[in-house]
């Protein structure tokens, strides 16, 4: 690992196609927004010789955050792949956004990776959302390591940060989270801050000085050895505790000196198994420098300690009709199974799909089967099509570098898969297979939009379908009740990016309008009405009279029509006409323009004319009768009520419950869960939780989650109902 006496000085060169899964490492970088993930990726690329100066590829541009939206917002908003080569190993670095609105990109990165680097800022600490991602990785046994950044900050304290990391990530075993290095400080500045200029290897007891811009190794002075002894002994005990050699701890405690090579081998095995989580430090290279502090150590941890794709459990695969299929572990010669982990649109190339190959070998110009199932609730139709893939490439900033193939375990970008969406499976044309889609958070922030102009209206549908195909954390809804086009997002920043992409990528300008919930109307009590539609003019007239009785029904009953006409007062052929007129008027509403529901309409009597009565006349009479019945009785406005389940840390339970009560919510109960969290179940009117995705994040500092489902419609409080009626009257 980076602690070896003869560390590899760096390997220049571009990412190439891997020839064996053992020579690939797929690593996702995780951390809160501003923790330094993108800066670390660029520093690692510089050290590996893939860029000519910090963050720059040979022909200009940065290796990560190259999207125009990212430049404008000054933060990552999408998953980026940066392949580099180190010591003969291809390292696919997956840079993820840290902002909560783009958690879908993070989940895609976790799906594509075999190990995770958690990037934490020495000046900011570990936030709640980062802890939650750590727990997600722990649940699936993903190997992890921690990299501490922002060591140049005046209040940065590396030793204290390693303690915080052990506390935050160690759980019941804080000795499983330990530093591999101590900081080597330079001269103290005028402000009293001594910058970190190098690292002290705890296992090898060697100094790695980066102050010259390149890593220089030397022996520590006698006065420095006592400084590292305590930390070194603790690290050795932590490594030995994870050793497969059960006698090693007894021998060590008995005074036996354990060989450094043995310790490093045990450390690498424990990291690959996901039972030991080393802490490292890194900083970008100074201007003109070739290596950033700690970057060699991080690259060596990745290449020597992180698992190969061969060590990852084979994914669950079925045939397209759902029959289980056994898949051999990461076999380049096996059946083709690859997954689209990200979809993007390039203005020159078209649609580009980032693909992780789990089995077989992907080659340019091959015809593959594209399967997408299980996301119909997000506006994605199930699909099974054959497509010919275009060129294979490895991304590097805005450039796409051609690959000859992509074997099992590797990542590549595929051009011109016109039907492939994020989460789809690519397999052989004659052996179509399907991978189970990964779990995505539900988008719970509604964004109601309409085309800005007629020209935009013509392009809106296609632009929205492409947007949703790229991002499975967006859901498109064509609300039949409110007649609104609603794009459901994860948060305000997510919504902003969606609108910007519609404008810049697809040339569609839209206006955001207030989101409407699906209100209903119903009768508060029994009423009667008479519909009289009699008109005489030259030729045929119109004649229809009907008398009805309306009574309320329990919620969810809809509209029930009952015929109690006797003696043929209304001819049999016109009774369906009355019902049609009643239902048409109910759909339009009788008070504020919302659909009328949960009533029984009974046709009691009426009159007809042998010549002038008609289907249209009795439809009109039925509608008039319903309106008259509504005029003599109180009409309730019904609002949709959602059942809400909030998962929140115990420290925020009181604040969340108080907030729910302020939204006219009824708390149904709480349930304690693991990890110091509580599930709060409540029923809340939907009109009160339109922005709850944003408000809950603020209330809980980004650590709470919630889901919602429709429960029922129920009467709205009179004062709120009256306000809505006034707004409806003003609009009409």
Buried (B, 14 or more C-beta within 10 A) or exposed (E): BBBBEEBBEBBEEBBEBBEBBBBBBBBBBBBBBBBBBBBBBBBBBBBBBBBEEBBBBEEEBBBBBBBEBBEEBEBBBBBBBBBBBBBEBBBBBBBBBBBBBBBBBBBBBBBBBBBBBBBBBBBBBBBBBBBBBBEBBBEEEBBBBBBBBBBBBEEBBBEEBBBBBBEBBBBEBBBBBBBBBBBBBBEEEEEEBEBBBBBBBBBBBBBBBBBEBBBEBEEBEEEBEEEBEEBBEBBBBBBBBBBEEEEBBEEBEEEEEBEBEBBBBBBBBBBBBBBBBBBBBBBBBBEEBBBBBBBBBBBBBBBBBBBBBBBBEBBEBBBBEEEEBEBEBBBBEBBBBBBBBBBBBEEEBEBBBBBBBBBBBBBBEBEBBBBBBEBEEBBBEEEBBEBEBBBBBBBBBBBBBEBEBBBBBBBBBBBBBEBBBBBBBBBBBEEBBBBBBBEBBBBBBBBBBEBBEEEBEEBBBEBBBBBBBBBBBBBBBEBEBBEBBBBBBBBBBBBBBBBBBBBBBBEBBBEEEEBBBBBBBBBEEEBBBBBBBBEEEEEEBBBBBBBBBBBBBEBEEEBEBEBEBEEEBBBEEBBBBBBBBBBBBBEEBBBBBBBBBBBBBBBBBBBBBEEBBBBBBBBBBBBBBBBBBBEEBEBBBBBBBBBBBBBBBEBBBEEBBEBBEEBBBEBEEBEEEEEEBBBBBBBBBBBBBBBBBBEBBEBBEBBBBBEBEEBEBBBBEEEBBEEBBEEBEEEE
